[in-house]
């Protein structure tokens, strides 16, 4: 089994999105971590009339082939959170020294 794919067929929501063959439906990124990126996540979404992001038509986090894409977007999210924290606290980060 791949670390890029997992399923939870006992979940009451499985599969939570339509249009993906159950055999290939990955639950690894259940509750998509890219939700926080808003309109920069790259997924197929809309906003409801109340301003809530609706990701129900999005399949990106549920396909094993998109694992690297998810990690690249997670890096963006981590960098944004880190930058905000550093700005709010006045902290700085020492640049990494090259390994010898």
C-alpha positions, 0 to 999 in steps of 0.5 A: 500500500502506498503512503499516498493513499488510504481509505476508510470505507467504514466512514459514514460519508464514504465516498464523500464526493461523487464522480470518483471510482470507489477503488481509487477514492483516497481519504488521506486528505479528508477535511482538505487542508487547502480549505484555508487557502481560500480561492488560492487552493486550485480546486473546483469550488464555489462560495455559497450565498452566505460566503461559505466555501463549498468544495463538494465538486472538488476531487483534487485531494481524493486522488492519489495522483494529486499527492505531490500537488497537495504537498506543494500547496501545503508548503504555501500554507505553512509559509503563510502561517509562519510569515504571519506568526513572525510578523506578529511576534517580531521574531526572525528566522536565522537563514539555514547554513549550507551543510558541509 
